[in-house]
Amino acid sequence: MYSTIIRHTAHFVEREQTIEKTGIILSYEIDGNLWKGILEAGREKYQFYITIQSEQEKETLEKNIHLGTTLTILGTRKLPLTSGNKILFQYRDYLKSIGVFYQIEGINYQIHKRTPSLIYKVKEKIYQKLNKVEVPYLQALLFGNLDNLEKEEQDAIQKTGIQHLFSVSGLHFQVLIIGIRYLITCKNRTFQNAIILFILTAYSMLVGFTPSVLRVFLFFLLKSVKEYFQVECSTLDLFCMTLTIVLSINPWIIYHVGFQFSFGISFFLIYYAKYFKCQKGMWWKLPVFVFFVSAPISMFHFYELNLLSPVFNMIFVPFVTIILFPCALITLVFPPIVYIFQLLQTLFQMLLLTCAQIDVGVIWFAKPSIWYIAIYYAMLFYHVYAVRTHRYYGMILLPILLGCHYMKLWLSPFTQIHMIDVGQGDASIIILPHSKEAIMIDTGGRLSYKKEDWQERKKDYDMAQSVIVPYLKAIGVNHISTLILSHGDYDHMGEATELVCNVEVERVIFNCGEVNELERELIQVLDKRKIPYYSGVKELNIDNNKLFFLQTKEYDNENDNSNVIYMELNGYQFMFMGDAGIEKEKDILEKYNISNVDVLKVGHHGSKTSSSKSFIDTLDPKYSMISVGKDNRYGHPDKAVLDNLKHSKIYRTDQNGSIMIRIKKKIQIETCLP
């Protein structure tokens, strides 16, 4: 009998069960001492992860684990975690899109000595074969696997907007179909379709039925059936039937980015196929049209557009479809051709990295709302209609709509304060009305006391690239007028160096006191980039708003030397405490006359070393925000601090996720989690 665990939190009740599942391994990875993968048990799929206890166990796994291996796992069933930042990538939704609804944290497991099915054995051998030769673009083109590419190349692919060339899709299948039809001498259409279906089925099983692969496979299958039975059916009807079948298999696939790109672009291309056929100069009109069709999806998921991507696609699409991908297919069948492919790969790499260095076309866009996307596509329909009827003024509607969205912050009448969920750290952004600039207080960072340990952690997880920069993009901030660092601890400024290298920062303000190693590292970058920086600032005027730095004296510890900031925005009072302790709180009360604060950013993540009862009683905050990591090892926030704040409405990033305050006439507070 399985035991049941009930975990209570402030916002949901999650039932965890100890379960045992037997299934086949669809994918797996051994990363350090963690073994993780996808297990298919009957009609259910689970993501599993197991901690490897020894090097001997790791060696045994590497020898005995293959694709299609039968595995029995005993462990705790859990719901996948959701990001505390609602506007960013949600891993739980991604897992749903591939049919995975639960994770299993393994306690014990058993590997069965059953022979995997033929398709898994073939797939494993192909992977092993490709891994032996240093041609990472073979796996990238044939199987959509970019893991073996350098990070610089992966970033370049996204930056140039040619990701679709490395996602096995209609483009690849079309090349394959044309090649097969050319090689088959028999002119019998039914026989050709049967051969093509057999090869497409085998290839689809090898690469996995991703949304784009599933779309092309089902569409060709339905088209072949239509031709065989001579049924009257339009291409759009076939597309709609394909969409219906895909959604009936897994409705959650709508969350998959590949599904949205594949089906969205295909729909518009099919719907306006007749219009494109009668047009001249389609070699440049088609990439531009695809750019406008995919723009809202790119903005929604990546928060940026590259205006030069149509130009890059005109260069790379012919190169890949006519030369590189066919050569990859031939190399798979005739391995000696690999040397020719390596030369083509080198040429492609040089061209890719050269194009990626062109920065002029990359523009950050805030994440659009569903309403904006609906209006955009309505305008897109009208845009094509207007061009077809020679009303060319319709062509300016989409650029105008994109321009309005780009100026979203300039047009907004609200003051916004965002506290980003960065775990056990601090990072807040203040956006003033009718301004695309922002004030940022702290950058977050993974807490570590040794620089060597910190650098090692950065290799595995880069919070700036994973959370901070994407969050700024998603809310439309591409310029920070003032970066204020409360003090020099890693959890408050650990991402500062990475931030100033990726976002335009006008000036930086440090706290008073001695400069530590992390601050010196940042100062070197600031000097190199000619960004001015200051310390010991007393007040700051920004856009008719005054920020007061409550300086008392210089202390003998970094926390008490924190910048404590008081400001009034739209008539409301705010206090940001950094990690200031009880001694500094006492000095602030003696030196400054501050009370009845509307919003307090609680000091030191709710530690008992801050937020004394006398200090909280004097400030009497209406709302209190605590930036704290879930299940952190310090036990923050302390129960005594929560008791001191009992008359205040408390928001915590570990329970509520990111916190967004909007001010016009009244304060409105939204959180990521209910």
N, C-alpha and C positions, 0 to 999 in steps of 0.2 A: 504494500500500500504506500502511495506517495504522500509525503508530508506536504503541508501547505503553509506558506508564509504570507502574512498580510503586512504590507508596508504602508504606513499612513504618512502623508505629507499634507502641506497646507492647501494643495490644489488638486490632488487626485488620490484615489486609492488604487493601488496596483497589486494584483494577485500574482504571486510568484509560486510556481510549482516545481517540485523535483520530479522530472520525467525521464523516461528512457525511450530513445528513438533509434530505429535501425533503418538505414537508407544508403544511398550511394553518394559519393563525393562528386559534386559537379565542378567545383573549383576549390583550390586550397593554396595556402601560402604559409611558409614557416619564416617568421620575422623575429630573429633573436630567440627569445625563450617563449614566444607565443605562436601557437599553431591555430590558424583560423581558416574558415572556408564556408562553403554552402553545401548543405546536406539535403538531398531530396528523399523524403520518407513518404512513400505513397503519393498522395496528391498535395502534400504539404512540403514547404521548403523552410529550412531553418538556417540562420547564420550561427555557426558554432565557433567558440574559441576556447582553447585549452592551454593552460600554462605548462610548459615543458620543465620538468624537474631537474634534468641532468643532461650532460653532453652525450652520454650513452643513449639515453632515450631519444635525443634529437637525431643521432646517427641512425637509429633503428627506424624512426619515422621516415627519414629521407630515403631509406632503402625500400620500405614496404608500402608507402603511400603513393598512389597513382590516381589519375582521373578514373572514375568509375569504380574505385575500391569500395567494398561494402563495409560500413562502419556502424557499430552500436555505441551510442554515447549516453551516459547517465549524467544528468546535470540539472541546473536550475533554469527554468524557462523564464525569460524576462521580455518585457517590451523594450525595443530599441530606444535609446535616449533621444530626446529632442534637443535642438540647440536652444540655448537661452536667448538667442538673438533672432527674433521672429522673421526679420527681413532677410536673413542669410540662409544658406543651404541647410535643408533639414534632412538629416541622414535617414530618419524613420520613413519619411515620404519616399526617398529613393529606394529603400528596401521594399516598401510596398509595391513600387512600380515594377519590381522584378519578381513579385510574388512571395516575398519573405515578410512575415508579420511578427515573428518572434526570434529571439536569440536564445541560445543555450550556452550557459557558462559551465563547461565540462568539469565534472568531479572525477569521473572514471570513464574509460572507453575500452573497446575491444575491436581490433581489426580482423575481419574475417578473410580467410584464404580462399576467396572465390574469384574466379577469373572474370575480369571486367568484360563488358560487351565489346564487340569488334570496333564499334565507332570510337569508344574511349581509348582502346589500345592504339588505334590508328592516330588519334589526336595526340596522345602522349608521345608516340614515336616521332611525329612531325615536329612537336615542340622541342623534343630532345635534339633532333636533327638540326633545327634552326638555331638552337642555343649554342651548338658547337662552332658555328661560323659567325664571325663578327659582322653581321648584317642586320642590325636591329630594325631596319625599315622593311624587311621581309615580314616579320611578325606584325609590324604596324599596318602594313597594307593588306596582308592576307587575312589577319585575324582581328584587326582593330586594337592591338595590344601596344600601347605606347610606353609601358613600364621600363623597357630597356633603353629608351631614348634618354639623352642627357636632359636635365631640367631646362637648360637654356633652349634646347630644341623644342621641348614641350611648350614652353612659354611662347616661343616664336610661332608655333603652329596656331595657338589661340590668338595671338596678337594680330596675325595676318588674316585671320578669319577663314582658314582652310581646314578646320577640324573635320568637316564632312568628308574630306578625302581619306581620312583615317578611321572612318566609321563605316564598316562594310554595309553598303546601301545599294540603292537603285543604280547608281553610277557604275559600281563594280559589277553588279549583276548584268547590266546592259552590255558592258564590255565582254563579259563571259558568254552571254547569249549570242552576241554577234560573232564572236570567235568560233563557237560551236557550230552555228549555222554555216559559217564559211568552210569549216573542216568537213562537215557532213555532205557527202556528194549526192546522197539521195534527196530528191526534190519533194518527196512526200511530206507535207506539212505536219500531218499527225505523227508520223514517225519521228520527225525532227523534234516536235514538242515533247514526245515521250522520252527521248534521249536527254533533252535539256532538263526536263523535270527530274529525271533520275540524278543527273549531275548536280542540279540546284539543291535537291534534297540532301545529298551527301555533303555538299559544301555548307549548307545551312546548319546541319548537325555538327559539323566541325567547328564553325565559328560561333555557334549558339544562336538561338532564335531571338536576337535582339529586335526591338521594335521595327527598325528599318529593314532588317532581313525578313522578318515576318511579313511586313507589308509587301515587299517585292515577291516573295515566294507565293503568298496567297493570291496576289493579283495575277501572277502568271498562271497559276493553277486554274483560277476562275476563267481567265481569258482562254486557256486551252480547252476547257470544258465547253465554253461558249462556241468556239470555233468547231469543235467536234460535233456538237449537237445543232450547230447553226441557229443559235438563239439570237433573237434581236435584242441587243443590250448595248447601251452606250458605255464608253470608257468611264464616265462619271458614275454610272450605275455600278460598274465593277468596283470602282474605288469605294463607294458607299457600302457595298457588301463586304469588302475587305475590312473596312473600318468596324463594321458591326461585329464581324467574327472576332477580330482582335480584342475589342472591348468586352465581348462576352467571355473570352478566355480569362482576361484579367482587367476589370474596370479601372484598377488603380494605375494602370499603365499610362494614364493621362498625366501623371506626375513626372514621367520619364522625359528628360530633355530630348533624347533621340526621337521619341515618339512625336513630340511637338514639332520639332524641325522637319522630320520625315513626312508626316501626314499633312502638316500645315503647308509646306512648300509644294508638295505634290498636288494638293487640292487646287491651289491657285494656278499651277501650271496646266493641269488638266482642264480646269474651268475656262481658261483663256487660251487654250491650245490653238483654236481656229484663228484667233486674233494674231498670235505669234507667227503662224505659218504664212500669213499674207504680208508680213512686215519685212522690210529690207533692213539690213544692218543689225540682225538679231545677235550677231557675235558679241556686241557690246550692250544691247538693250536687255538681253536675258539676264546677265549677271547683275545689272542694276535693279531689275525687277525683283530678282531673288533677294537682293540686299534689303529692299524695302519690305518684302514679305516677312523676312526673318528678323527684322530690326526689333520689334517688340519682344520677341522670345529672347534675343540676345540681351536686351536691356533688363529683362525680368530676371535672368539667371546670372549674367556676367557684369551687369551694370556699366557696360561700355559698348561703344561702336567704333569700328575702324572705317572711316569714310573711304579709305583706299582699298578696302577688301574686294570691291568689284574688279578693280585693276589687278590685284593680286590673283584673283580667281581666273581672270583672262590669261594670266601667265601660267599658273600651276595646274589648272584643270586639264588643258590639252597635254601638258608634259606628263601628268600622272596617268591619264586615261589612255593616251596613245602610246606612251613609251614605258613608264615606270611600272604600272600595274600589270600590263601584259608580260613584261620581262619577269616580274615576280612570279606569275603563274607558270611561265616556262621554267624558271629556276626551280620551282617546287617539283616539277616533273623530271627535269634534266639538271641535276646539281652542278655539273661543270660550268653552266652558264653563270654561276654565282660571281665569277670574276668580272664579267660584263656588268652585272647588277651593281657590284661594288663601285665601279666607275660612275655609273648613273647616280648611285646613292650619294657619292661625294659631290657631284655636280649639283644635285638637289639640295644638299646641306648648305653649300656655299650660297646658293640663290636664296634659300629660306632665311638664313641668318642675315644676309645683306638687306633683304626686304624688311625684316623685323627691326632693323636699326632706324628705319624711317618712322619717326614719332609724330609727324605733323598731323596725321589723320586720326589718331586715337583720341576719342572724346568720352569722358565719363558722363553717364546719365544716371539719374536717380531711378530706383526700382519703380516701374509704373504700376498703377493700380489696375484691377480688372476692368474698371469702367473706362480708363484711358485706352486699354488695349481694344475694348469693344468699339470705342469711337474711332480708333485708328484704323481698324479693319473695315469699318463702314466707309470711312474716307477712302480706303484703298479700292474698294469696289467702285466707288464713285469716280475715283481717279482714272481707272482703266476705262470706265464708261465714257468719261469726258474726252479722253484721248481718242477713243474709237469714233466718237461723233465730232471729232475735230474741234472740240472746245478745250483748247490747250491751256486755258487758265486753270483747269483742274490739276495740272501738273505741280502747281505750287502748294497745294493743300498739305501734302505729306511733309515736305520740308518745314512748312510753317508750324505744323503740329509737333514735329520733333524739336523745333526751336523753342516753342512754348514750354515743352517739358524740360528742356535743358535749363531754362530760366526759372524753373519751379521755385527755387529759394528766393530769387529776386522778387518774384510775384507774391510770395507768401507774406501775409500780414502778421503772422504769429512769431513770438519768441519761442524757441525750442531748447530744451535741455535734455540731452540723452546720457543716461548712464549705461555704458556697454557692459554686458556680462563677459568679463574676462577671467572668471574664476576667482582665485585668491589674489586679487589685485584691484587696482583702481584705474578707470579711464572714463572721462566725461567730456561731452562736447556741448558748447553753448552756441546757438545760432541766433543771431539778431534778425529782426524783421527786415524784409526787402534787402537782404544781403546774401551773397554767395560765399562770404568769408565765415570763419568760425574761430572760436576760442576753444582750445583743448586743454583740459587739466588732467595731466598724467596719461600714460600710454599703456598701462598694464605690463605684464611680463611674468614669466614663470619663476616663482621664488627659488633662489639658490644663493648660497653664501660663498661658493667657490667659482671663480671665473671659468676654470677648466670644465667644471660640471655644467655650467651655464652654456658654454659653447657647444658641448656635446648634446645638450637638450635641444638647442636651436637646430641641429642637424635633423632631428627627428620631427620637430614640430615648431613651425614658425608662426607665432601668434599674430605678428604684424600682417603677414601675407594671408593668413587664414581667417582672421577676425577683424583687426583694426582697419586695414586699408579697404577690404570689401565693405565694411560697415559705412565708412566715409563715402565710398562710391554709391552705395545703396540709398543714402539720404541726400545725395547730390552735392557733397562737399568736395571740392578739388583744390581748396586753398585754405590754409590755416594761418590766420593773421597773427595769432599769438599762441605759442605752446608754453604752458605753465607747468613746471615740474615741481610737485610739492616737496619732494626730497629725493635723495639718491639711492633709494632701495630698488632692487630689481623688480619687485611687484608693482612699482609705481612708474618707473622709467626704463624698464628693461627693453622695451620695443622702440625707444626714442630714436636710436641711430637708424634703425630700419625704416622708421616712419619718415624722417627727413630726407632719406634717399629715394622715397617713392611718392611723397606728397610735397607740394610747394609750401614751405614754412617761411613766414616773413621774419619772425623773431622768436627767441627762446628766453624764458625767465627761470633762473635757478633759485633755490632757497639760499639762505645765508649759511655760514659755517664752512668747515673745511671741504675741499673738493675730493671726492673719492675716485677710485679707479674707473668706475662706470661713467662718472661724469666727465673725467678726463678723456675717455674714449669718444664720448659724444662731442666734446669741445673740439677735438681734432677734426671731426667731420664737419662741424659748423665752420671752422676756420677755412677748411678746404672749399666749402661751398659759399663762403663769404656771407654767412647768415649771422646777424648780430645777436649777442646774448648778454644778459644782465643778471645780477644777483642783488639781494637785499632791497628790492623795489618796495616802495611804501604805498603807491597808488598808481592806477593806470586808467587812462581815458580811452575808451573805444566806442566810437559811434554814439556820442552823447551819453554813454553809460560809464559809470566810475566803479572800478574794482579797487577795494581797499585790502592791502596786505597787512594783517594784524601782527606787526612785529613787536616783540616785547624785549627780548634780549637774546644773546647767543648762548646756547646750552651745550652741554658736553655730550649730547647724543643726537643722532640723525633724526629720530622721530620728532623730538621736541623742536628741532630746527625747521620742521615742516612749514611751508607756506600755508597760512590759514587765510582764506579769502572770504571777504564779506562783500556782497553786492546787492543793489536794488535793481530789479527788472520789472518794468510795467507796474511799479508800485508795490511789488512783492520782494521780501527780504530772503536772501539765500546765504548759507554759510557752508564752505567746503573746508573740512578740518584736516585733511591729509592724515598723518599718523600722530598728530599732536597728542601728548599725554596729559594726565591730570595736572601736573605742575604748570604746564603752559596754559591750560584752561583757567587755572586760578589766576595767573598773571593777566590773562585777557580780560577777565571780569574786573580786576582791579584797575586796569588801564583804560578800558573802553566801556562805554555805556550802551550795551546791546541787549535787547530783550525782544520777546514776541517774534521770533524768526518764523517765517512761513515754511521754509524747506531747509532741513539740515542734512548735509552729507556727513554721516556719523564717522567719527575719528577711528582710525586703526581697525577697521572692519568689525567694529563692535567688541573689541578687546576690553577686558576689565581694567586695563591700564589707562583707558580713556573714558569719556562720557560719565563723569562723576555726577552724583545726584544733584549737587548744588549748581553745577554748570547747566545741566538739562533743565532744572526747575527755573533757572533765570532766563534761559533762551526760550523755553516753553514752545518748542516747534510744533506746528500743526502736522507736518509730514516729515518723516525721517527715512533716508535712503541708506542702506547698508550694502556695500559691495563686498561680497564674500563668496568663497568657493564652496560648492556642495560637499558635505562630509569632509571638510578640511581637518587636518591633523591638529589644529590649534584649538578646536572647540569654539571658534567664532561663529556667531556673536554670543557673548557671555550672557547667562541668564540674568545676572544682576543688571547689566546694561539694558536688556529688554524690559526689565521691571522699571528702570528709571525712565524709559521711553513709553510707558504704558498709556499715557494720555495723548500720545502722538500716533498718527496712522503710519505704520511701519511697512516699508517696501524693501525686500531683500532679493538680491540677484540670484541667490541659491534657490529661492522658492518662486520668485516672480519672473526670473530672467531679466532681460534688459528693461530699463525703465525710461519712458519718454514723457516729459512734461511739456505741454503746450499752453502758452499764455497769450490771451488777448485781453479780455475783460476779467475772466476767471481762470483759475488754474485747473487744467484737465490732465489727468495722469493715466497713461496707458502702460500696460505691461505685456511682456511676451506670453507669459503663462497666466491662466485665470486664477 
